[in-house]
Amino acid sequence: MGGKVVQLVQGRDKALEGAPPLEMLELFVGFPEIQVIDLDAAMGTGENSAIVAQLCERARCRVGGGVRSAERAAELVGLGAHRVIIGTAAFTPELSRIVDAVSKEKLVIALDSKNGKVVVKGWKESTTITAVEAMATLASSCSGFLCTYVDKEGMMQGTDLEWFAQLRATTTHEITAAGGITTLDDIKALKSMDINAAVGMAIYTGRLSLNDLRHLA
């Protein structure tokens, strides 16, 4: 956000700010994939495409944030994104155009859930469907799901492992869990379900050791 690495709480309040993006990237050498979210694009206040391109040159990145058109999805692939994350657009007619533009193999659909329902438009608007219901209809349009437990996002209070277990039972697609993942036990439990973990706040605050995480990656 604003050209800087930041961590938000509940997708709204900036809790901390990190070193310059390329310097931060050096911390994550040895991890299989870096998740890069352009928060300015997600919020409609700008974009950080130049930084995204620099990161994608140096690491395998999945990129999201404000990807609401086929053109933007194709642009991110052109910048070097290994895969593109879409959220709001997955629930609009634009989804078919995005799949045609970049292929379902390049797409990860974000199912961000709050109070049991999928939320869209920067987590500001709630839908009437659950992540389990969404998976059933969207599996044919992507290669994986990014599932954020928004209720605990950035709060360092743990996550809802039972919810993730329900999601794992719903699909054979790759699942990446996010939101409140705080301890090695959280990550080990997710790994035992064959679910990947996207970790932010717990790393930036020193709660989790990068060296410990490398052994699990």
Helices and strands as residue ranges (DSSP letters): E 6-9, E 13-17, H 21-27, E 34-37, H 39-43, H 49-58, E 61-64, H 70-78, E 83-86, G 88-91, H 94-102, G 104-106, E 107-114, E 117-120, E 125-126, H 131-138, G 139-141, E 144-149, G 150-152, H 161-168, E 174-178, H 184-192, E 196-197, H 201-204, H 210-216
